Amino acid sequence: MLLIGSFDKFQSTEFVNAGCFSPQTSLPSIDLMKICGTISDHLYNNGIFGHVTLDLVSFPNVENPG
């Protein structure tokens, strides 16, 4: 597994990408590596090889906004 890059997208209206922030700051980097590693291991174990693009959606934590 190789994580090439990550960025945050923001929308102006529903389903319309207004821009991107790079590098991403929505999720800690260690969480991204763990998520990508888990998914890549699952794909490999099921015989899936090649380039994969993964989109993650994150939401604010209402209990801890920080």
N, C-alpha and C positions, 0 to 999 in steps of 0.2 A: 504494500500500500504506500502510495506517495501522495501526500497532500500538496498540490501545486499552488493553490491560492484560495483566498476566502475574502468575501466582502459582504457588506450589509446593503440591501436594496431598500428603498423607500418608495411608497406609492403616492401619487397625486390624487387619483381616484381608484376605485376598485378595478383591479387587474391591469392598471397602467403604471409601469415602472417610471418614476420621475428621476431617478438617479441612484448612485451607489457611493458608499463610503468604503475606502480601503485603507488599512486592513479592517476587518470586521471587529466589532467590540461587543456584540450582543451575547456571545458565549465565550467563556474562558477557553484559551487554546488547548488546554489539556483535555477538556470535554470534547472538543472537535476531533482530536486525534483518537480518543477512545471510541467515539461514535463511528468515525470512518474506518478504524481498524476492525471493529465488530462487524460492520456491514461488508467490508472487503473479505474478511475471513468466511463469512456466510456465503458470499458469491463464489469464492474460490472452491469451497467445499461442495458446491452444487454445480461445478464445472463451467462457471461463467467467467470468461476472460475478456480483457480489453479495457477500453477507456470508459469510465463511468462518471456521470455528473450527478451530484447529490445536492438537492435543495432542502435546507432545514428551515422550519418556521419556528420562531420563538415569540413568546408573549411576555409582557411584563409580569413580574411577581407582585400581586396586589398586597400581599402580606409583608413584603420586604422590597420596596421600590429601588433600593440601592443595588 
